Amino acid sequence: MSIKLLIKLAIPNFMANISQNIKFLRKKKGLTQQQFADEIGIKRSLVGAYEEERAEPKYELLKKIALYFDISLDDFINEEINEKWAPKPKGNPDNLRILSISVDKEDNENIEMVPVKASAGYLNGYADPEYVAKLPKFYLPMFKQGTYRAFEINGDSMLPLPSGTTIIGEYVENWADVKPGQTYVVVSKTEGVVYKRIGNKFKDNKKLKLISDNPVYEPYEVSGEDVLEIWKAKAYISMQLPEPTPEPTMESLTNMMAQMQRSISKLQQGNN
C-alpha cells in the first residue's frame, strides 16, 4: 500500500537546501562525488541524485552527513549554507522535529497505526521512515487536510474511553497552537505515548501539564525538552459501544430521595 515516504519539516524547500548544502560542503572540502561517496559509504550515483534533487537521503544518512561536515543536523537541513553562512550552536539532532509519513498509490497520506505493543519502539522509530513504513496503515477520506496518526491507548486514566480505544490525532507542528482543556496524544521520552488533557499553554516549550479525565489520577508535568510529538485528538475508534442509560427504578428513586434528605439534614445541622 505504501509506495514512498516523505519527511515533513518546518520549511517547504528542505530538499533544495539539502542538495545545495551537500554540493557546497563537498566542493569546499575539495572532494569529487566519488571521493565523498567513499567517505560516507554510499554509491557515487546516490551523491549525484541527492545533489540534483532526484532522491531524498534517509534520516540516518542525513545525520551521518551532518556529522561528517561537523555541523548540526538542524543547520544542515534548515539553513542555506554558503560562504556567508555562520553555524548555530549545535543541539541534539534527536530533538529536531522530523515527521515521517507514508502515502498510498494515489498519493494520499496514510494514517499509521501505533498499537500499544509498538508504543515503546515508536519512541526510537518515530522519525525513521523505514520504521514508519512497517506500521499498520489505513485511509479515511474524511481526513483529507492535515497529517494524522492513530494511537491505541492503554489503562483507565481517560475514562469513559476504555482501554484499547484508538485515538486518531492530527499532527501539531507549532506547539504554541496547543490549547488548554483539549485532549492530545503526547509522545515524550519520559512518559512514552500518552493520551491526556492539556492543562496549560505550552509557552516557550518549558513544561506541559497533563491531566487525566479519570480523577483518580493526579496531573503531572513533562519537560518541553522531552516532548517529541504532539497530536491533537480528532476522533476515536472503540470496540465497546455505549450502553443505554438505564431507566430509573422505584428502588433507585427511593435511594436518591433518602440521600437528598440526609444532605438537607446535614446542612440544617451545620446552620444551627
N, C-alpha and C positions, 0 to 999 in steps of 0.2 A: 504494500500500500504506500509506504514512504519511498519517495524516489530521490529526494535531496534534503539537505539540511542547511539552514541559514543560521547566521549569528547576528542577533539584533543588538545594536549598540546605541548610544545616545546620539550619534550623528549618522546621517544617511549615506555619506560618501566614504565610509570607513575602508572599503576595498580600494578606492583610489588612493587613499592615504597609505595603505599597506604596500601597494605595488610601487608607488613613488618612493616610499621610505626604504624598501628593500634595495631598489636600484641605486638610490643616492648613497646609502650607507655602504653598499658593496663596492661602488666605484671609489668612495672616499678611502676605503681600505686598500684600493688598488687591486681588487680581485676580479678575475673573469667569472662568468657564470659557472664554468666548470669548477674553478677553484673554490668558489663559495659553496657550491653543491657538495664538494668533497668535505669541506669544513663542517657543514651542517649534517651531512649523512643522507642526502637525498639525490635524486637524479637531476642532471642539468636541465632536462626538458621541463621539470617542475619549476625551476627557478625562472625560466622564460615565461611559463604560464602565469606565475604569480606576478611577475613584473608587467605583464601585458593584460592583467585582469581577466585572464581566461580560466582561472581556478582560484579557489579560496583555501588558504592554509588552515589546517585544523588547529584547534585551540592549543594543544600541547606543542605543536610546531611553532606557533606564534610565540609562546613563552620561551622556547629554545632559541629562536632567532633574536628576541629582545635581550636575552641573557648573553648571547654571543657578542652583540654590539654594545653591551654594558649600558643599556637604557631600560627604563621601566616599561612594562607592558602597556600601561595606560598611555604613556607618551608615544610609544611605537604605533599604537592603533589610532589614537585620537588626535595626534599632532601632525602637522605638515613639517617634516624635518628637512631643513636646508641649511645653507651657510649662516643664516641669521637666527636659526633656532637655538634656544638655550634650554637645557633639560630642567625638569621639575625635580624636586626631591623624590627619590624612589619610594614607592609604597609596596605593600604586599600584593603581588599580582593576583592572588586569590580573592582580594576584595574588589577587583574590577567587576562591574556589573555586566555580565555577558549572559545572554539568553539564547540557548539553542532550541530550535523548533524543527518540526518535520512537516512536510506537505504531501498531499496525495497527488495522483496523476493529473488532476485538473488544477493543480497549484493552490488548492485550498489548504489552509493551515489545519493540521490535525489537533485534536485535544488529546494530549498524552495523559495516560492514567498512571498515578503513583499509588499502588496498593500499600497497605500497612507494612507488609513484609519487605517492601522495597524502599521504605522511607529512610532507613539507615544508609543504604547505598546512595540514595539521592543526594545526601549532603556532600558526597565526593564527586558525584557524576552529573550534577545539575547543569554544569556549563560544558559538559563533554558531549559533542554531537553524536559520538558512537554510542554512548550510554543512553542518550535520549532516543536514539533510533531503535533501541531494543525494548523500550517501554510499550505497553499495550496502547492502542490508539483508536479513536473513533471520531466521527464528524457529526456535528449538529448544525443544520442550516440556519437556525435562528441566531447562532453566534457567528456572525459574519465580520463584525467590526471588532478589532482588538485581538489579543492573543490569550488563549485560555488553556488551563491545565486542570486536571481532576485529581483530587486527593482523597483517599479513604481515611476517615477519622476513627480513632480508637478510644474507648473509655466512655465515661458518662459525664464528663466535665461540661458538655454543651447540650445537656438535656433541655428540651424534649427531643432533640435529634439523637437517635440511638447510635450506639457504637456500630461501626460498619457502614454508616452513611457516607456517600461520596459527595464531596463539595466541589463544584465547578467554579474556579476562580479566574478572574481576569487579571492579567499581569499589570502591576503598578510600576511604571517606570520612574515616575517622580514621587519619592516618598513624602514630599511635602503635601501631596494630594490625599494622604491618608486622613480619614475623618473619624474623630472620636465618636463612640457609640455604635459604629458599624462593625460587621464581622469580616475577618480576613483570615486567610491561611498565611502564617508567618513561618518562614524557614530560617532557622538560626543555628549557629554552631553549637550553642549550649543546650537548646531545648529541642532541636530537631524540627520535625514538621508538626505544627500545632494549628488548630482552628480555634480562634479566640475573638472576643470583642475588644476593640481598641479603646483604651481609657484616657488617652491624651493626644495632643497634637505632636506629631513626630518632628519637633523643631530641632534643626541643626543635627539631626541623626544622633542625638545624645542617648536617650533611653526611651523605650517603648513599653507602656503599661499594658499588660494582657489580662483580660477579665474573663472568667468562666461564667456562662449563663446559669450553671448549677451553683447556688450559693454555698454549697458545702466546701467548694474550692476557693482558697484565698487568691486575690490578684497578686501578680508578681511582675517584675520588670526584666527586660533584656537590654543589653547594651547595643547601641547602634552599630558598633564595630563588629558585633557578632551576627547581625542580621544579614542574610544572603539574598532572600527574595521575599516579596510581599505580593499576595494575590487577593484581590477583592472578591468576596463571595457573591456569586450571581445566581446560583441555583444549586439544588441538591438532588441526589438520586438515592432512594431508600427502598429496601426490600420490605419494610414494615409499613403497611398502610395505616392511616389514622383510624382509631376506633371511634365509633359514635359516642356522643355524650349520653350516659345512661339517664333515663327518666327518674326523677326523684320518687322515692317510695315513702310510705307513711312513716316507716321507722326512721329514715334519714331526715325527714321533716321534723319529727319529734326531737331527734338529737340536735338539730340545728336550733330549735326553739329553746331547748334546755341550755345549750351553750350560750345563747343570747341572754337568757335570764341570769346565768351565772356572771356574765360580763357586766350586766347592768347592776347587779348586786355589789360587785367589787367596786364599781365606780361610785355608787351611793355611799359605801362604807368609807371610801377614800375622801369623800367630800365632807363627811361628818367629823 
